[in-house]
Every structure is written in C-alpha cells, then in structure tokens.
Amino acid sequence: MLINYLPKFMQDIEEIKKIMDISQLEIDNIEKNIDVILKDFFVIGSSKYGTQHYEKILQIIPKLTDSLEKRQYDILAIYNQTLPFTFESLIEKLNAICGEDGYSIQLLYDKFILNVKLILEKKELFATVKNLLEWIVPVNLIINLNIDYNVWKDLYKYKWVDIKKYTWNEIKEIEEIKNKVI
C-alpha cells in the first residue's frame, strides 16, 4: 500500500489517508498497464493491441475469423524467416508452427518436388504454412501442400451400410472414422 511509505504521524491524518487511497487506485492501474506493455514485447502472449501493432509493422491483414493465437503464429512465421534456408531450418520452422507431429514432409530430390501434408487438426494453419513454404523453398522445387483428409483407400474395409450414417464432411474430416471399427 502507498500509505505505508509515509511516516507514521502522517498515516493517521484523515485527509492523507483519502489522498493515498485515491492514489493507490491509480498506482494499481499503472502496474496493470505495465504488465500488459511488458507482455507486448513478446509475440506469443501479447495483447490484442500488441498483436495488431506487430501486424501493422509487418503489413499483415488478418482474417476476421483468425484467433489471436493464430495471428501471433503468423507473425512468428515471418519473424523466423532467417537466412540461410536449408531443409533442416524448414523442418525447425514447421515444428515451431505445427508441432513435430502436425505435419509430414517428403523431399523428392530427383523430381524436384517437396510434399508437405498437414494433419487435420492443423488445417487452420494451411495459409501460414503455404506462405512460409513460398518464402523459403527455392523456386526450382514444386511445392505440394495438402491436408491429410480421410480418403477412400483408408475406408475400404467398411461397407457402405456402415458409413452411410456419416455426412461427406464427417467422412472426410473426422480422424476417428479412419481408425474406428464401425
């Protein structure tokens, strides 16, 4: 409390107590604002205002449906673009964005093709990964970026009667259907 910084004889004066109570509210507000400002120094965990500031600097226009966390990952993807770009650094950047189990990657050297497949749970990061790949991958490589949707070859063990209770979208996007015994 602010009043504890005063000498004892001043702490007992009623007017001083009122002044200190009002001042304490302002000090608390200032401390709260300082915490927000300190968090805004870092991309992850920054406030909405801090995230908007980073987006303005980097000229990023977020979608209205993007969460604050996704917007922060978009910012990090741009900040993490440092030279030299190697296959190992690409994997590090994809691990930072999607997690180690969030994607699969295959480089076909002889055909100059890079295949990247995101898992279904990371499909909202598709545009972020696409921008990263377009920035990092050399232009002589063909980029195949896909989402690992369920495909008919994964469902061949089922009879039509078993899967007709699901919608097309559920069959395509629910991971459990691929692994489930119906």
N, C-alpha and C positions, 0 to 999 in steps of 0.2 A: 504494500500500500504506500501511496505517495506521502501520506501524513507521517509515516514513520521516519522520514528523512528530516523532519523538523525537530528542533529541541523540545524537550518535554513541556516546558512552560507555554509554548505556542500551540501544542497539540490540544490543550484544554480550552482554547478560545473558540467560541461557537462560530464566529464568522470565518475563522481559518478552517475549521472542520468542513464547513459548507463549500468553501473555495476548493479545498483538497478533494472533496467528493466529486465535484463537477470536473475538476482537472483530471481525476483518476479515470473517468469515463473516456476522456479524450486520449489519455495515455494508452488505455486498453485498445482503443480504436487504432491508434498509430501502430501498436505492436502487432495487431492483426494484419494491418496493411503491409507491414514489413515482412511478415511471414509469407504473404502472397507474392510480394516482389521477389523475395529470395527463391521461392519455388519457380517463378517465371524465368530464372536464369537457366533452367534446365528444360529441355523439350518435354520429356516424359514427366508427367505430374504437374505441368504448368496449368494455369487457369485458362478459362475461355479467352480472356483478353490477351494473355501471353501467347496462346496458340494463334490467335488472329494476327498478332504482331509478327510472329515468325512467318506466317503465310503471306503477309503483306511484303515482307522483306524478300521472300523467295518467289513472289508473284504466283502463288498457288491459289486457285479458286476452288474451294471445296464444294462438294455436292451438298444439298440440303439434308440428305439422308445419312451423311457420314457422321459417325460418332466422334466425340472429342479424341478418343484413343486412336482411332483410325487416322484422323487428321494429324496427330502427333507422329504416327508411324510414317506418314507421307513426308513429313518434314525431315525425320531422321534418314529416310531413304535418300533424300537429296544431300543432306549433310555428310552422309557416309560415302559419298562418291569421291574417293581419293585415288590418285594415280599411284602405282601402276595397276591396271586392271588385269588380273590373272584369273584363271579358273578357280583357284583356291580363294582369292578375295571375293569372287562372285558367290561362292558357297558360304563364306562368312557373312556376307550381306544378306543372303537369302535366309540363313539361320537366324540372323538378328530380326528379320521382318516376320518370317513364317514359323520359326522354330525348327529344330532339327528334323522333326517328324512331319512337318507341314507341307512337304513337297518331295518330289523325286526329280533327279536331274540325270541326263544322259547326253554325252557329247560324242557324236559320230565323226571322228576326225577325217576319215576317208571320204565322207559325203558332205562335209562342212555343214552339219546340222546339229543344232542344240535343242534337245527336247526337255521341257520343264513342265511338270504336271503338279498342280496344287491339289491338296486333299479338299474334300467337300467343305469341311469346317473353315477353311481359309479362303473360300471363294470371294469374299468381300475384299480381299487384298489383290484381286486379279489386276486391276488397273495400276496399282502401286508396283507390283512385280513387273508388269509389262513396261512401264516407264523406266524402271531400273534396268531391265534387260536391253531396252532400246538404247540406253545411255552407255552401258558398259560393254555389251557384246560387239565385237568387230563386225563391220558391215559385210564381210565376206561369208559370214555364217547365217544360215537360215534359222530363224527362231520359231519353234513350235511350242506355244504356251497354251496349255489346256487345263481343264478342271477334271479331276478323276471322278466323273459321274459313273453311276452303275450302267453297264452295257449289257446287251442281251446275252453275250457269251458268259457273263457272270451268273446269269439266271437260268441257264439251260437245264439245270437239274430240277426245276419246278415245272409243274403242269399249269396250263392256262387257268384251270379251275382254282388253283391255289393262289395265284397272283392277281386275279381279276378284281379282288376286293380292294386293291390299291389303285390310286389315280396314277396317271402317267408321270406326273411330277414326283409323287412319292416313290415310284419305282426308280426314277432317275436319280433322286437326291438323298434317299434315306440309306445310310451306310448299313444299318442293321438288316435290311432286306437282303443284302448281298450275303451276309454271314448267317442269317437266320434259317432255321429249318421250319418251314411252314407246315 
